Amino acid sequence: METEKDLNDAILKITLKIRNEYPELLKYLVEMPVTIPNTNSPEINIKILKDYYESLNSLLKEYTPNHSETANK
């Protein structure tokens, strides 16, 4: 089972990868619904963190096959 710390670490790692390797995707991170809570004090739990990680992972999986360095060579 993944802990909150594990998920936060995974989110940080994938976010840094996007920032460093695919900066053109940063605009999508700001637009993701999970980053714009609709309450003043949103509850952050394992499910929300896991969903957010999966959305980041999905973004990379959909983008990288067509935009990797090897695809451009």
C-alpha positions in Angstrom: 0.0 0.0 0.0 1.3 3.4 -0.8 1.6 6.0 1.9 0.9 9.7 1.6 4.7 10.3 1.7 5.3 7.7 -1.1 2.7 9.4 -3.3 4.0 12.9 -2.5 7.5 11.7 -3.4 6.2 10.2 -6.7 4.3 13.3 -7.5 7.4 15.4 -6.9 9.6 13.1 -9.0 7.2 13.1 -12.0 6.6 16.9 -11.7 10.4 17.5 -11.8 10.7 15.2 -14.8 8.0 17.2 -16.6 9.7 20.5 -15.6 13.1 19.4 -16.7 12.4 17.2 -19.8 9.1 18.5 -21.1 8.6 22.1 -19.9 6.0 22.7 -22.6 3.7 20.5 -20.5 3.8 22.8 -17.5 0.8 24.8 -18.7 -1.3 21.6 -18.3 -0.2 21.1 -14.7 -1.8 24.5 -13.8 -5.0 23.5 -15.6 -5.5 20.1 -13.8 -8.7 20.1 -11.7 -7.0 18.6 -8.7 -4.7 21.6 -8.5 -7.6 24.0 -8.3 -9.7 22.9 -5.3 -13.2 24.2 -5.1 -13.1 24.7 -1.3 -11.1 26.9 1.0 -9.7 24.0 3.0 -9.6 21.0 0.7 -9.0 17.6 2.2 -6.0 15.9 0.7 -6.1 12.1 1.1 -4.4 9.0 -0.4 -7.1 8.7 -3.2 -6.7 12.4 -4.3 -2.9 12.1 -4.3 -3.1 8.8 -6.2 -5.5 10.3 -8.8 -3.3 13.3 -9.2 -0.2 11.1 -9.7 -2.1 9.0 -12.3 -3.2 12.1 -14.2 0.5 13.3 -14.3 1.6 9.8 -15.4 -1.1 9.7 -18.1 -0.1 13.1 -19.4 3.5 11.9 -19.8 2.5 8.6 -21.4 0.3 10.3 -23.9 2.8 13.0 -24.8 6.2 11.3 -24.8 5.8 8.7 -27.6 5.3 11.5 -30.1 7.7 14.1 -28.6 10.7 12.2 -27.2 14.2 13.1 -28.4 14.4 9.8 -30.3 11.1 10.5 -32.1 12.6 13.8 -33.3 15.7 12.2 -34.8 
